Amino acid sequence: MEKFCQSCGMPLTKSNQGTEANNGKSSKYCNLCYKNGNFTQPDISFEQMKQIGLEGIDHGNNGAIKKFILKLGYPMQLKNLSRWKK
């Protein structure tokens, strides 16, 4: 299993894995991004995903310094995930 969802970059755990078409657990994507073998937002752009992720960091319960660091590194992390590699 990947350490991070290969679509949004969220930490991937056994409890938040997406599902494949056969109802098996996805080893690459979280349940917010992937259900029943398909992306939940198949037409989302990289920029839209980046904005959603940055907003998620803002709404998280980390302190200001950790949020700053996470937001600084998030775009670089996102572009290296398999969904966004070109």
Steps between C-alpha positions, in 0.01 A plus 500: 500500500618853420569735793297780340197509272637524147232753410471750789806422714308426819665239724362162391395257773306176505196688629486758219588292193282548193331203333560320172221392262495156668455667845859419595705769673713728283868502590556836327205729568293624795123469534452871427666469159414147385186285528389190311808511275450859387616843607225686685594815305635369169521843335666692783809693394834507678437862603157414640643207699780722629247759619289235676810361671618841615155575641509165679831591660352836610206325665715235669580507870874559463672806640582802285863406441418144395222627269747742341751222436233261368364764263848582377578137410156386383521613134832316456361186664185513288681527166699185583191283562417244231172665397677825413827378351515562129 
